[in-house]
């Protein structure tokens, strides 16, 4: 593995090269990392930003953190939209200040609503099919879902083994959500 040198003359570069410490044996053998962060952020375009924000906070229990706006010229420059601004609301599973945390980013484009995919079954549409949340108390999670009149899918909650259960349902836009966790 070579270390980059500043743009200097040949003699200066040779001097710097001789003073750069050699890699340790462990550093030389370690595979190069591909990612700078072990957490993945997930973005979902929704029909109604307020309704989805309420669902993810009040029904699922995510915590909203600082969102952001992206002007139309930036979203266009990035190749993401055809001149549509983005308002992005961001949610995390738990507030763990200073710790890496998965972020769920939801956004809506009122002037350019997207086409609704077929969400009848998980295999009906290509692309993002579902989100999995690991919960600490399935009974409490299902109670919140029922209170919000969220229809559970199939015969869930269903036992997975090891004291864990799986519950599936749709979010307000029809995306599949599965919860996995213990039940009393």
N, C-alpha and C positions, 0 to 999 in steps of 0.2 A: 504494500500500500504506500503510495507516495503522498507526501504532504505538499500542498500548494505553496509556492514561493512568491513573494512579492516581485513585481516587475523591477528588477535591478540589473546592474551590469554583471558581466560574467564573473568577475572577481568577487563582488559582493555576494552573488548567489552561491559561489563555491564556499565562501566563508560561512554563510548562513547554513548551507547544507551540512557542513562539517560540525556545526554546533547544534543541529536538530537532534534530539535524543532518538535513539533507535526504538522501534516498537518492541514491546515485551513479547515473549513467546505466545502468551495468551491473546494479546491484541492481534498478533499476526495470524493466529489460527481462528479467531472468532469470525463467524460469518457476518457480512455487512448487513445492517438493519435496513429494511426497506421503508419503514414508517417511523415518523418522529413521535407518534402518539398511539397508544394502544387502544384508543377509544374511537368509535365511528359515530359521526353525526348523521342523522337521518332527516331528510326533508320530504314533506308531504304537501302537495297542493290540495287545498280544501275548497269547498263551495262557500261555506259561511265561517269566517274566521272566528267570530264571537262564539258561535255555537260549538265549534270544535275546541276552542280554548276552554270553554266551560266543561266540556266532556272530559278532556284530558286532565283538568285540575280537579273538578268536583266529583267526577265518577271514578276515574282511575287513580287519582291522588298524586299526580305529578306536580312539581313546583315550577311556577313560571319564573324565569330569570330574565335578564336584560335581552330584549330583542333588538332588531335593527331595521333600518330602511335602506333600500338600494335604489338609487335613481334609475330611470328608464335608460339613460345613456350607458350606464354601467352594465345593466342586465343585458343590454343589446351587445355591448362590446365583448362581454363574456360569452356570448352565443347562447344565452339562456332564454331570451324573449325577443319578440318583435316590437321593441320599444314600449315595454310595459314596466312600470315601477313595481318594486316588491316591498311589501311590509311583512317582516318575518317575526313571528313570536316564537320564543325558545322555551323549552321545558326540559327539566332534568328529573331523574328519579328521586333523588334525595339531595338536600343541600349539603354538600360536603366541600366546604370552602377550601380552596387550594388543591383539591384532589381531582384527578381526571374523572370525567363523568360523561356518560352518553347523553347526547342532546337530541331532542326531537324538535325539529324546526317546522312550523306550519305556516303556510302563506296562502293568500287568495288573490285572484286577479279579477276584480269585478267587471272591468271593461273587456276582459278576454277569458270568460269562464271556459275551462277545459271540458272535453267530452268525458262523460261518465263511462268508466269501463264496466264490463260485465263482472259482477262480484257474486254470481250465484254460487260458484264453487271456487276453491283456491286455484284450480287449474284452468279456469275460464279465460283468464287474461294473462298475458306475459308481463313481466316487470315485477315490481315490489308486490308481494302477495300478502304478507302478514307481518305483524310485530309480535314478539314474545316478551312478556314481562314476568319476571320471577318475583312472586309475592311471598310475604312472611305468613299470611293468614288467609287462606282461600275462602273460608266462611265469611270473614269480614268483607273481602273483595266482592263476593257474590251478593252479599246483602246490599252493598252500595249499587251494584248493577241493577238489582231488582227494584230498589227504591227509585232509581232513575228510569225504570221501565225499559231497560235494555233487554232485548230478546236474546236468550242464550241459544246457541246452535247445537244441533244434534242432541245427544244424551249427555250433556255436560252440566255440572262437573263430573268427570270420569276419572276413575282411579288409574294411575300410571304405575303404581308400585312404589315401594319404599316410603309409603305415607304421603306421597305427592299425588296431586290431582291436576287435571287439565280442564280449563273452561274456555270455550270459544264464543265469540260474538263479533258483531260489526261495529265500527265507529260510525259517526254521523254520515260519512261519505261512502260507507260500504266496505272499507278496508277491514280485512280480517285481523282480529286481535286474539291472542291466546295468553292466558294466565296459567302459570305453573307454580304450585306451592302446596304446602301441607294443609290438611283439613282436620278439624277435631272430630 
